[in-house]
Amino acid sequence: MLHCRRCHACHKGMFCNKKCQVLGWKDHRSECKAFKSHDAIANIEVRLLGRIVTRYK
């Protein structure tokens, strides 16, 4: 069974290991702030769209 690492700040972001977490931080940083400020997290499609919009902002 694969054990994923959760982001310690928002507890929503998941990464396969420490290396992936470090590499993914640039993309996760802005969504991490949003996750911490909102109790209900939207479905995966909405989260992916948010990541795309943030990346090309």
mmCIF file of the N, C-alpha and C atoms, coordinates in Angstrom:
data_MODEL
# 
_entry.id   MODEL 
# 
loop_
_atom_site.group_PDB 
_atom_site.id 
_atom_site.type_symbol 
_atom_site.label_atom_id 
_atom_site.label_alt_id 
_atom_site.label_comp_id 
_atom_site.label_asym_id 
_atom_site.label_entity_id 
_atom_site.label_seq_id 
_atom_site.pdbx_PDB_ins_code 
_atom_site.Cartn_x 
_atom_site.Cartn_y 
_atom_site.Cartn_z 
_atom_site.occupancy 
_atom_site.B_iso_or_equiv 
_atom_site.pdbx_formal_charge 
_atom_site.auth_seq_id 
_atom_site.auth_comp_id 
_atom_site.auth_asym_id 
_atom_site.auth_atom_id 
_atom_site.pdbx_PDB_model_num 
ATOM 1   N N  . MET A 1 1  ? 0.838   -1.176 0.000   1.00 0.00 ? 1  MET A N  1 
ATOM 2   C CA . MET A 1 1  ? 0.000   0.000  0.000   1.00 0.00 ? 1  MET A CA 1 
ATOM 3   C C  . MET A 1 1  ? 0.887   1.244  0.000   1.00 0.00 ? 1  MET A C  1 
ATOM 4   N N  . LEU A 1 2  ? 0.533   2.206  -0.844  1.00 0.00 ? 2  LEU A N  1 
ATOM 5   C CA . LEU A 1 2  ? 1.293   3.437  -0.954  1.00 0.00 ? 2  LEU A CA 1 
ATOM 6   C C  . LEU A 1 2  ? 0.949   4.371  0.197   1.00 0.00 ? 2  LEU A C  1 
ATOM 7   N N  . HIS A 1 3  ? 1.960   4.885  0.850   1.00 0.00 ? 3  HIS A N  1 
ATOM 8   C CA . HIS A 1 3  ? 1.753   5.835  1.948   1.00 0.00 ? 3  HIS A CA 1 
ATOM 9   C C  . HIS A 1 3  ? 2.131   7.221  1.449   1.00 0.00 ? 3  HIS A C  1 
ATOM 10  N N  . CYS A 1 4  ? 1.167   8.114  1.394   1.00 0.00 ? 4  CYS A N  1 
ATOM 11  C CA . CYS A 1 4  ? 1.405   9.481  0.923   1.00 0.00 ? 4  CYS A CA 1 
ATOM 12  C C  . CYS A 1 4  ? 1.669   10.407 2.099   1.00 0.00 ? 4  CYS A C  1 
ATOM 13  N N  . ARG A 1 5  ? 2.423   11.454 1.819   1.00 0.00 ? 5  ARG A N  1 
ATOM 14  C CA . ARG A 1 5  ? 2.699   12.492 2.817   1.00 0.00 ? 5  ARG A CA 1 
ATOM 15  C C  . ARG A 1 5  ? 1.676   13.598 2.651   1.00 0.00 ? 5  ARG A C  1 
ATOM 16  N N  . ARG A 1 6  ? 1.119   14.055 3.747   1.00 0.00 ? 6  ARG A N  1 
ATOM 17  C CA . ARG A 1 6  ? 0.192   15.188 3.713   1.00 0.00 ? 6  ARG A CA 1 
ATOM 18  C C  . ARG A 1 6  ? 0.961   16.460 4.040   1.00 0.00 ? 6  ARG A C  1 
ATOM 19  N N  . CYS A 1 7  ? 0.493   17.551 3.462   1.00 0.00 ? 7  CYS A N  1 
ATOM 20  C CA . CYS A 1 7  ? 1.058   18.864 3.780   1.00 0.00 ? 7  CYS A CA 1 
ATOM 21  C C  . CYS A 1 7  ? 0.788   19.140 5.257   1.00 0.00 ? 7  CYS A C  1 
ATOM 22  N N  . HIS A 1 8  ? 1.810   19.557 5.987   1.00 0.00 ? 8  HIS A N  1 
ATOM 23  C CA . HIS A 1 8  ? 1.651   19.824 7.417   1.00 0.00 ? 8  HIS A CA 1 
ATOM 24  C C  . HIS A 1 8  ? 0.851   21.090 7.686   1.00 0.00 ? 8  HIS A C  1 
ATOM 25  N N  . ALA A 1 9  ? 0.799   21.994 6.722   1.00 0.00 ? 9  ALA A N  1 
ATOM 26  C CA . ALA A 1 9  ? 0.090   23.263 6.921   1.00 0.00 ? 9  ALA A CA 1 
ATOM 27  C C  . ALA A 1 9  ? -1.413  23.136 6.702   1.00 0.00 ? 9  ALA A C  1 
ATOM 28  N N  . CYS A 1 10 ? -1.826  22.547 5.564   1.00 0.00 ? 10 CYS A N  1 
ATOM 29  C CA . CYS A 1 10 ? -3.255  22.499 5.236   1.00 0.00 ? 10 CYS A CA 1 
ATOM 30  C C  . CYS A 1 10 ? -3.868  21.115 5.442   1.00 0.00 ? 10 CYS A C  1 
ATOM 31  N N  . HIS A 1 11 ? -3.059  20.086 5.494   1.00 0.00 ? 11 HIS A N  1 
ATOM 32  C CA . HIS A 1 11 ? -3.496  18.697 5.653   1.00 0.00 ? 11 HIS A CA 1 
ATOM 33  C C  . HIS A 1 11 ? -4.341  18.203 4.483   1.00 0.00 ? 11 HIS A C  1 
ATOM 34  N N  . LYS A 1 12 ? -4.352  18.927 3.359   1.00 0.00 ? 12 LYS A N  1 
ATOM 35  C CA . LYS A 1 12 ? -5.116  18.521 2.178   1.00 0.00 ? 12 LYS A CA 1 
ATOM 36  C C  . LYS A 1 12 ? -4.207  18.079 1.045   1.00 0.00 ? 12 LYS A C  1 
ATOM 37  N N  . GLY A 1 13 ? -3.096  18.777 0.867   1.00 0.00 ? 13 GLY A N  1 
ATOM 38  C CA . GLY A 1 13 ? -2.160  18.413 -0.188  1.00 0.00 ? 13 GLY A CA 1 
ATOM 39  C C  . GLY A 1 13 ? -1.514  17.078 0.125   1.00 0.00 ? 13 GLY A C  1 
ATOM 40  N N  . MET A 1 14 ? -1.369  16.238 -0.897  1.00 0.00 ? 14 MET A N  1 
ATOM 41  C CA . MET A 1 14 ? -0.765  14.920 -0.699  1.00 0.00 ? 14 MET A CA 1 
ATOM 42  C C  . MET A 1 14 ? 0.369   14.728 -1.692  1.00 0.00 ? 14 MET A C  1 
ATOM 43  N N  . PHE A 1 15 ? 1.449   14.140 -1.207  1.00 0.00 ? 15 PHE A N  1 
ATOM 44  C CA . PHE A 1 15 ? 2.646   13.954 -2.004  1.00 0.00 ? 15 PHE A CA 1 
ATOM 45  C C  . PHE A 1 15 ? 3.167   12.538 -1.791  1.00 0.00 ? 15 PHE A C  1 
ATOM 46  N N  . CYS A 1 16 ? 3.786   11.983 -2.836  1.00 0.00 ? 16 CYS A N  1 
ATOM 47  C CA . CYS A 1 16 ? 4.252   10.593 -2.734  1.00 0.00 ? 16 CYS A CA 1 
ATOM 48  C C  . CYS A 1 16 ? 5.439   10.451 -1.785  1.00 0.00 ? 16 CYS A C  1 
ATOM 49  N N  . ASN A 1 17 ? 6.261   11.485 -1.660  1.00 0.00 ? 17 ASN A N  1 
ATOM 50  C CA . ASN A 1 17 ? 7.399   11.452 -0.740  1.00 0.00 ? 17 ASN A CA 1 
ATOM 51  C C  . ASN A 1 17 ? 7.918   12.875 -0.522  1.00 0.00 ? 17 ASN A C  1 
ATOM 52  N N  . LYS A 1 18 ? 8.964   13.018 0.245   1.00 0.00 ? 18 LYS A N  1 
ATOM 53  C CA . LYS A 1 18 ? 9.519   14.339 0.574   1.00 0.00 ? 18 LYS A CA 1 
ATOM 54  C C  . LYS A 1 18 ? 10.005  15.060 -0.683  1.00 0.00 ? 18 LYS A C  1 
ATOM 55  N N  . LYS A 1 19 ? 10.639  14.337 -1.578  1.00 0.00 ? 19 LYS A N  1 
ATOM 56  C CA . LYS A 1 19 ? 11.146  14.941 -2.815  1.00 0.00 ? 19 LYS A CA 1 
ATOM 57  C C  . LYS A 1 19 ? 9.993   15.524 -3.633  1.00 0.00 ? 19 LYS A C  1 
ATOM 58  N N  . CYS A 1 20 ? 8.909   14.783 -3.778  1.00 0.00 ? 20 CYS A N  1 
ATOM 59  C CA . CYS A 1 20 ? 7.738   15.276 -4.514  1.00 0.00 ? 20 CYS A CA 1 
ATOM 60  C C  . CYS A 1 20 ? 7.130   16.488 -3.814  1.00 0.00 ? 20 CYS A C  1 
ATOM 61  N N  . GLN A 1 21 ? 7.155   16.483 -2.501  1.00 0.00 ? 21 GLN A N  1 
ATOM 62  C CA . GLN A 1 21 ? 6.613   17.606 -1.739  1.00 0.00 ? 21 GLN A CA 1 
ATOM 63  C C  . GLN A 1 21 ? 7.431   18.868 -2.006  1.00 0.00 ? 21 GLN A C  1 
ATOM 64  N N  . VAL A 1 22 ? 8.741   18.740 -2.015  1.00 0.00 ? 22 VAL A N  1 
ATOM 65  C CA . VAL A 1 22 ? 9.612   19.884 -2.281  1.00 0.00 ? 22 VAL A CA 1 
ATOM 66  C C  . VAL A 1 22 ? 9.409   20.378 -3.713  1.00 0.00 ? 22 VAL A C  1 
ATOM 67  N N  . LEU A 1 23 ? 9.366   19.450 -4.668  1.00 0.00 ? 23 LEU A N  1 
ATOM 68  C CA . LEU A 1 23 ? 9.187   19.833 -6.068  1.00 0.00 ? 23 LEU A CA 1 
ATOM 69  C C  . LEU A 1 23 ? 7.807   20.435 -6.327  1.00 0.00 ? 23 LEU A C  1 
ATOM 70  N N  . GLY A 1 24 ? 6.804   19.987 -5.602  1.00 0.00 ? 24 GLY A N  1 
ATOM 71  C CA . GLY A 1 24 ? 5.446   20.459 -5.810  1.00 0.00 ? 24 GLY A CA 1 
ATOM 72  C C  . GLY A 1 24 ? 5.069   21.693 -5.022  1.00 0.00 ? 24 GLY A C  1 
ATOM 73  N N  . TRP A 1 25 ? 5.975   22.182 -4.172  1.00 0.00 ? 25 TRP A N  1 
ATOM 74  C CA . TRP A 1 25 ? 5.631   23.307 -3.301  1.00 0.00 ? 25 TRP A CA 1 
ATOM 75  C C  . TRP A 1 25 ? 5.259   24.558 -4.087  1.00 0.00 ? 25 TRP A C  1 
ATOM 76  N N  . LYS A 1 26 ? 5.933   24.840 -5.189  1.00 0.00 ? 26 LYS A N  1 
ATOM 77  C CA . LYS A 1 26 ? 5.635   26.042 -5.970  1.00 0.00 ? 26 LYS A CA 1 
ATOM 78  C C  . LYS A 1 26 ? 4.164   26.049 -6.391  1.00 0.00 ? 26 LYS A C  1 
ATOM 79  N N  . ASP A 1 27 ? 3.657   24.922 -6.832  1.00 0.00 ? 27 ASP A N  1 
ATOM 80  C CA . ASP A 1 27 ? 2.256   24.825 -7.247  1.00 0.00 ? 27 ASP A CA 1 
ATOM 81  C C  . ASP A 1 27 ? 1.318   24.748 -6.052  1.00 0.00 ? 27 ASP A C  1 
ATOM 82  N N  . HIS A 1 28 ? 1.746   24.120 -4.988  1.00 0.00 ? 28 HIS A N  1 
ATOM 83  C CA . HIS A 1 28 ? 0.863   23.906 -3.844  1.00 0.00 ? 28 HIS A CA 1 
ATOM 84  C C  . HIS A 1 28 ? 0.745   25.138 -2.949  1.00 0.00 ? 28 HIS A C  1 
ATOM 85  N N  . ARG A 1 29 ? 1.725   26.002 -2.967  1.00 0.00 ? 29 ARG A N  1 
ATOM 86  C CA . ARG A 1 29 ? 1.766   27.137 -2.041  1.00 0.00 ? 29 ARG A CA 1 
ATOM 87  C C  . ARG A 1 29 ? 0.483   27.964 -2.049  1.00 0.00 ? 29 ARG A C  1 
ATOM 88  N N  . SER A 1 30 ? 0.004   28.372 -3.226  1.00 0.00 ? 30 SER A N  1 
ATOM 89  C CA . SER A 1 30 ? -1.189  29.229 -3.277  1.00 0.00 ? 30 SER A CA 1 
ATOM 90  C C  . SER A 1 30 ? -2.448  28.466 -2.894  1.00 0.00 ? 30 SER A C  1 
ATOM 91  N N  . GLU A 1 31 ? -2.554  27.199 -3.320  1.00 0.00 ? 31 GLU A N  1 
ATOM 92  C CA . GLU A 1 31 ? -3.749  26.444 -2.951  1.00 0.00 ? 31 GLU A CA 1 
ATOM 93  C C  . GLU A 1 31 ? -3.721  26.083 -1.473  1.00 0.00 ? 31 GLU A C  1 
ATOM 94  N N  . CYS A 1 32 ? -2.542  25.977 -0.899  1.00 0.00 ? 32 CYS A N  1 
ATOM 95  C CA . CYS A 1 32 ? -2.413  25.681 0.525   1.00 0.00 ? 32 CYS A CA 1 
ATOM 96  C C  . CYS A 1 32 ? -3.062  26.790 1.347   1.00 0.00 ? 32 CYS A C  1 
ATOM 97  N N  . LYS A 1 33 ? -2.808  28.028 0.958   1.00 0.00 ? 33 LYS A N  1 
ATOM 98  C CA . LYS A 1 33 ? -3.423  29.171 1.648   1.00 0.00 ? 33 LYS A CA 1 
ATOM 99  C C  . LYS A 1 33 ? -4.939  29.098 1.555   1.00 0.00 ? 33 LYS A C  1 
ATOM 100 N N  . ALA A 1 34 ? -5.449  28.750 0.374   1.00 0.00 ? 34 ALA A N  1 
ATOM 101 C CA . ALA A 1 34 ? -6.900  28.647 0.183   1.00 0.00 ? 34 ALA A CA 1 
ATOM 102 C C  . ALA A 1 34 ? -7.467  27.505 1.018   1.00 0.00 ? 34 ALA A C  1 
ATOM 103 N N  . PHE A 1 35 ? -6.777  26.378 1.070   1.00 0.00 ? 35 PHE A N  1 
ATOM 104 C CA . PHE A 1 35 ? -7.248  25.233 1.850   1.00 0.00 ? 35 PHE A CA 1 
ATOM 105 C C  . PHE A 1 35 ? -7.344  25.588 3.327   1.00 0.00 ? 35 PHE A C  1 
ATOM 106 N N  . LYS A 1 36 ? -6.373  26.350 3.821   1.00 0.00 ? 36 LYS A N  1 
ATOM 107 C CA . LYS A 1 36 ? -6.378  26.713 5.240   1.00 0.00 ? 36 LYS A CA 1 
ATOM 108 C C  . LYS A 1 36 ? -7.489  27.698 5.577   1.00 0.00 ? 36 LYS A C  1 
ATOM 109 N N  . SER A 1 37 ? -7.897  28.522 4.614   1.00 0.00 ? 37 SER A N  1 
ATOM 110 C CA . SER A 1 37 ? -8.903  29.546 4.902   1.00 0.00 ? 37 SER A CA 1 
ATOM 111 C C  . SER A 1 37 ? -10.337 29.086 4.643   1.00 0.00 ? 37 SER A C  1 
ATOM 112 N N  . HIS A 1 38 ? -10.529 27.914 4.027   1.00 0.00 ? 38 HIS A N  1 
ATOM 113 C CA . HIS A 1 38 ? -11.875 27.409 3.731   1.00 0.00 ? 38 HIS A CA 1 
ATOM 114 C C  . HIS A 1 38 ? -12.035 26.017 4.326   1.00 0.00 ? 38 HIS A C  1 
ATOM 115 N N  . ASP A 1 39 ? -13.126 25.815 5.027   1.00 0.00 ? 39 ASP A N  1 
ATOM 116 C CA . ASP A 1 39 ? -13.365 24.505 5.633   1.00 0.00 ? 39 ASP A CA 1 
ATOM 117 C C  . ASP A 1 39 ? -13.712 23.452 4.587   1.00 0.00 ? 39 ASP A C  1 
ATOM 118 N N  . ALA A 1 40 ? -14.621 23.791 3.686   1.00 0.00 ? 40 ALA A N  1 
ATOM 119 C CA . ALA A 1 40 ? -15.058 22.828 2.670   1.00 0.00 ? 40 ALA A CA 1 
ATOM 120 C C  . ALA A 1 40 ? -14.158 22.953 1.443   1.00 0.00 ? 40 ALA A C  1 
ATOM 121 N N  . ILE A 1 41 ? -13.613 21.842 1.029   1.00 0.00 ? 41 ILE A N  1 
ATOM 122 C CA . ILE A 1 41 ? -12.748 21.824 -0.143  1.00 0.00 ? 41 ILE A CA 1 
ATOM 123 C C  . ILE A 1 41 ? -13.539 21.260 -1.312  1.00 0.00 ? 41 ILE A C  1 
ATOM 124 N N  . ALA A 1 42 ? -13.460 21.935 -2.445  1.00 0.00 ? 42 ALA A N  1 
ATOM 125 C CA . ALA A 1 42 ? -14.191 21.521 -3.636  1.00 0.00 ? 42 ALA A CA 1 
ATOM 126 C C  . ALA A 1 42 ? -13.646 20.201 -4.178  1.00 0.00 ? 42 ALA A C  1 
ATOM 127 N N  . ASN A 1 43 ? -14.391 19.631 -5.110  1.00 0.00 ? 43 ASN A N  1 
ATOM 128 C CA . ASN A 1 43 ? -13.969 18.358 -5.686  1.00 0.00 ? 43 ASN A CA 1 
ATOM 129 C C  . ASN A 1 43 ? -12.669 18.510 -6.475  1.00 0.00 ? 43 ASN A C  1 
ATOM 130 N N  . ILE A 1 44 ? -12.123 17.404 -6.887  1.00 0.00 ? 44 ILE A N  1 
ATOM 131 C CA . ILE A 1 44 ? -10.796 17.378 -7.508  1.00 0.00 ? 44 ILE A CA 1 
ATOM 132 C C  . ILE A 1 44 ? -10.746 18.181 -8.801  1.00 0.00 ? 44 ILE A C  1 
ATOM 133 N N  . GLU A 1 45 ? -11.835 18.196 -9.575  1.00 0.00 ? 45 GLU A N  1 
ATOM 134 C CA . GLU A 1 45 ? -11.843 18.953 -10.823 1.00 0.00 ? 45 GLU A CA 1 
ATOM 135 C C  . GLU A 1 45 ? -11.699 20.452 -10.557 1.00 0.00 ? 45 GLU A C  1 
ATOM 136 N N  . VAL A 1 46 ? -12.390 20.944 -9.553  1.00 0.00 ? 46 VAL A N  1 
ATOM 137 C CA . VAL A 1 46 ? -12.302 22.364 -9.206  1.00 0.00 ? 46 VAL A CA 1 
ATOM 138 C C  . VAL A 1 46 ? -10.914 22.688 -8.669  1.00 0.00 ? 46 VAL A C  1 
ATOM 139 N N  . ARG A 1 47 ? -10.351 21.795 -7.885  1.00 0.00 ? 47 ARG A N  1 
ATOM 140 C CA . ARG A 1 47 ? -8.999  22.012 -7.360  1.00 0.00 ? 47 ARG A CA 1 
ATOM 141 C C  . ARG A 1 47 ? -7.986  22.059 -8.496  1.00 0.00 ? 47 ARG A C  1 
ATOM 142 N N  . LEU A 1 48 ? -8.122  21.167 -9.477  1.00 0.00 ? 48 LEU A N  1 
ATOM 143 C CA . LEU A 1 48 ? -7.212  21.146 -10.620 1.00 0.00 ? 48 LEU A CA 1 
ATOM 144 C C  . LEU A 1 48 ? -7.342  22.432 -11.431 1.00 0.00 ? 48 LEU A C  1 
ATOM 145 N N  . LEU A 1 49 ? -8.561  22.884 -11.667 1.00 0.00 ? 49 LEU A N  1 
ATOM 146 C CA . LEU A 1 49 ? -8.774  24.132 -12.394 1.00 0.00 ? 49 LEU A CA 1 
ATOM 147 C C  . LEU A 1 49 ? -8.125  25.306 -11.656 1.00 0.00 ? 49 LEU A C  1 
ATOM 148 N N  . GLY A 1 50 ? -8.266  25.343 -10.350 1.00 0.00 ? 50 GLY A N  1 
ATOM 149 C CA . GLY A 1 50 ? -7.627  26.392 -9.559  1.00 0.00 ? 50 GLY A CA 1 
ATOM 150 C C  . GLY A 1 50 ? -6.118  26.374 -9.702  1.00 0.00 ? 50 GLY A C  1 
ATOM 151 N N  . ARG A 1 51 ? -5.538  25.192 -9.746  1.00 0.00 ? 51 ARG A N  1 
ATOM 152 C CA . ARG A 1 51 ? -4.086  25.069 -9.904  1.00 0.00 ? 51 ARG A CA 1 
ATOM 153 C C  . ARG A 1 51 ? -3.651  25.582 -11.278 1.00 0.00 ? 51 ARG A C  1 
ATOM 154 N N  . ILE A 1 52 ? -4.420  25.249 -12.309 1.00 0.00 ? 52 ILE A N  1 
ATOM 155 C CA . ILE A 1 52 ? -4.096  25.710 -13.663 1.00 0.00 ? 52 ILE A CA 1 
ATOM 156 C C  . ILE A 1 52 ? -4.182  27.228 -13.746 1.00 0.00 ? 52 ILE A C  1 
ATOM 157 N N  . VAL A 1 53 ? -5.246  27.800 -13.213 1.00 0.00 ? 53 VAL A N  1 
ATOM 158 C CA . VAL A 1 53 ? -5.418  29.255 -13.244 1.00 0.00 ? 53 VAL A CA 1 
ATOM 159 C C  . VAL A 1 53 ? -4.285  29.942 -12.492 1.00 0.00 ? 53 VAL A C  1 
ATOM 160 N N  . THR A 1 54 ? -3.931  29.433 -11.343 1.00 0.00 ? 54 THR A N  1 
ATOM 161 C CA . THR A 1 54 ? -2.858  30.027 -10.544 1.00 0.00 ? 54 THR A CA 1 
ATOM 162 C C  . THR A 1 54 ? -1.521  29.955 -11.271 1.00 0.00 ? 54 THR A C  1 
ATOM 163 N N  . ARG A 1 55 ? -1.265  28.853 -11.935 1.00 0.00 ? 55 ARG A N  1 
ATOM 164 C CA . ARG A 1 55 ? 0.011   28.677 -12.628 1.00 0.00 ? 55 ARG A CA 1 
ATOM 165 C C  . ARG A 1 55 ? 0.174   29.672 -13.775 1.00 0.00 ? 55 ARG A C  1 
ATOM 166 N N  . TYR A 1 56 ? -0.908  29.960 -14.481 1.00 0.00 ? 56 TYR A N  1 
ATOM 167 C CA . TYR A 1 56 ? -0.817  30.833 -15.653 1.00 0.00 ? 56 TYR A CA 1 
ATOM 168 C C  . TYR A 1 56 ? -1.280  32.252 -15.384 1.00 0.00 ? 56 TYR A C  1 
ATOM 169 N N  . LYS A 1 57 ? -1.360  32.619 -14.153 1.00 0.00 ? 57 LYS A N  1 
ATOM 170 C CA . LYS A 1 57 ? -1.770  33.954 -13.739 1.00 0.00 ? 57 LYS A CA 1 
ATOM 171 C C  . LYS A 1 57 ? -0.692  34.967 -14.005 1.00 0.00 ? 57 LYS A C  1 
# 
